[in-house]
Amino acid sequence: MAADDQLAFADGLYRRGLHDLAAQEYQRLLDAHPDAPEAAWAGFRLGESRRQLGDAAAARRVWEQTAARHAA
């Protein structure tokens, strides 16, 4: 699946409150397309999904990794 389509799918899951499924899709996007323009947003939303699921430590790790990888 193209990165933009995968991101749209994951965002749809996120908006519906299906954070566990959204996290899986964001991770799949990051695994398949780590250098895609959508990767920074997917990393942020993966962290948000983890936070919504009550795993603040995992959320922080994802955000820190995303920030380090996509720093300007």
Protein Blocks (a to p, Z undefined) as FASTA:
>chain_A
ZZklmmmmmmmmmmnopamlmmmmmmmmmmmmmmbmklmmmmmmmmmmmmmnopaklmmm
mmmmmmmmmcZZ
